[in-house]
Each structure stands twice: as structure tokens, then as C-alpha cells.
Amino acid sequence: MAKLECFTIPGIELLFHSQDHLPPHFHARRKGQWEVRVFFLEGSTSKMFEVKWPSGKEVSRGDLKLLEENVRTYRVELLEEWERKVRPQ
């Protein structure tokens, strides 16, 4: 696993899994609460997030908004990091 470098959000761990699958994405998790995959090539917010766990728990709107704002701001940097750190299977 490699930590995301282009931005941080206090209290949320942001990382890439080496040898992860396409499409390009990173994982965001609030320890002990939730984990989501965040896709950054899609323009649509509805397709940007995929809850990994827990299946019945909501991620706060505030956390999703922070993630979305940063993805939109750092989309190019995210793709560059993905290409450096991940070898898709």
C-alpha cells in the first residue's frame, strides 16, 4: 500500500493498493467506521464512490464532499500517482 501524496484529509486515510485493478481509484477510510473506493476518472459524483465496508453504514456528507472537492482539484495529480504507484492486474 502507498499513501496518497497529492492531498490529505485529517482523520481519513488515503491510499493506493499496489497491483490493484482498473479503473484508476484510491481507497479512503475512516478507521473503524468505513472504507470507500474513490474513482477519479468519472465526472459524475454518483459514480465516484463505492462503499467497500460496512455495507449498511452511511459515510457523512461532509466527508464525501471533502473527497469530491479534492478529487476534482487534483484529478491530474491522482492519475500521475496511480501510474507511478500501482501496477494494475
Residue pairs with C-beta under 8 A, 6 or more apart in sequence:
1 15
1 16
1 17
1 18
2 15
2 16
2 18
2 85
2 86
3 13
3 14
3 15
4 14
4 15
4 16
4 26
4 78
4 81
5 81
6 74
6 77
6 78
6 81
7 14
7 70
7 73
7 74
7 77
8 14
9 28
9 63
9 66
9 67
9 70
11 30
12 28
12 29
12 30
12 63
12 66
12 67
13 27
13 28
13 29
13 30
13 31
14 26
14 27
14 28
15 26
15 27
16 26
16 27
16 81
16 82
16 85
16 86
17 27
17 86
18 85
18 86
18 87
19 86
19 87
19 88
19 89
20 86
20 88
20 89
21 88
21 89
22 88
23 39
23 41
24 39
24 40
24 41
24 78
24 79
24 82
24 86
25 37
25 38
25 39
25 40
25 82
26 37
26 38
26 40
26 78
26 82
27 35
27 36
27 37
27 38
27 52
28 35
28 36
28 38
28 63
28 67
29 35
29 36
30 59
30 63
33 57
34 51
34 52
34 53
34 54
34 57
34 59
35 51
35 52
35 53
36 49
36 50
36 51
36 52
36 59
36 67
37 49
37 50
37 52
38 48
38 49
38 67
38 71
39 47
39 48
39 49
39 50
40 48
40 71
40 75
40 78
40 79
41 75
41 79
42 48
45 68
48 67
48 68
48 71
49 59
49 64
49 67
51 57
51 59
71 78
